[in-house]
Amino acid sequence: MVILNTGNNQPIKTPIVRVYPNLIPPDIETPVTVPPLENGYQPLYVMFNNPRHLPGVVTGNGQEVTGNWLNQAGAELGAPIPRQIADKLRGKKFASFDQFRQAFWQEVAKDNELSRQFGAANLGNIINGKAPSPREIDQIGGRVKYELHHINYIKNGGEVYNIDNLSIVTPKRHIDIHKEGK
């Protein structure tokens, strides 16, 4: 960090740089707070931990699904998490939501009824723990994979690892949900 403008006529001081181990990658929630320099306080690096980067244990029951379960992903709040996948993941601890997401898709790949609904390319994705791709009409910009949506937003206290707080949505529907504030 380099202070180019101190906010007053004082000369620019060389900042003190302290390095701490950063186990969580920085993101937009990591501001540097620079108080008025005349009060004598040092600039302060503040990192707000994103709950998706924190460990958690999977809870929730999922829902019974029939037919092509991802057909619902482009409407309302999306497709529910299948009960049989919830049963496989419930009680497991994950270091981050990214690890949970990977395990979720791998469990879908192992389920004969669900995995049979995917073409070869998408099946390869889910076997490797990556989300499958929806139809092109349901993609938007660089967002080309199905996404897990927190029904009760994390920022509002929604549980990160509760399967009953998750649904699967297309990228286009995910954007619409957040625009609508659902």
Steps between C-alpha positions, in 0.01 A plus 500: 500500500634843412338817631519760226285762669504542876188715501687801635822687431715259698778324314433144394630254758634160415229252600574216737429174324420198715460162336261250652431153366194530283316169487205651317544661159428873508187622329293816484421465869855591604526878528793699632373756747713814512400729787592869491876499551498793742339280766808276510326172416662267249311380191315181578442206270159351573396166359140387529491125482272373227296215654550299179870479588433364850461133591158353569299183547223409257145497638156472342289231337461596135183420307364209304557565128354325198558523127755745364562680828706787351210609277391714797838677519388783272180586687396639840765412761649221290526124540520353851792294626399134457438311825736216404786749455417669831514159669854442365633842608317562828737510798814537289737786578645714221781754523321737262183530295709439187593156636136432582394600147756262350384212721136580419551460124711187551214343699260590218737320260491186718119490506377283210159666475637856497820447299306329222341841424830650378680481167861383478663845538289595801549157655875552473461832680300364792726196541781753551294703747416780260151627429335398174406754233138598440363582156672798335182706532532465882864614506604862522839659438771277641258322732451172320440245781211424731540685830408424861274773639452576870125552534540697822800715406817447701521876560159473672609213724421214262683179582785427260500119530128434555378306199145622562631855448644410159358461154652449158441779252611600153733801485231712337243407766753563778551856380124552476443365852748749645352785297156411635636469854353151548 
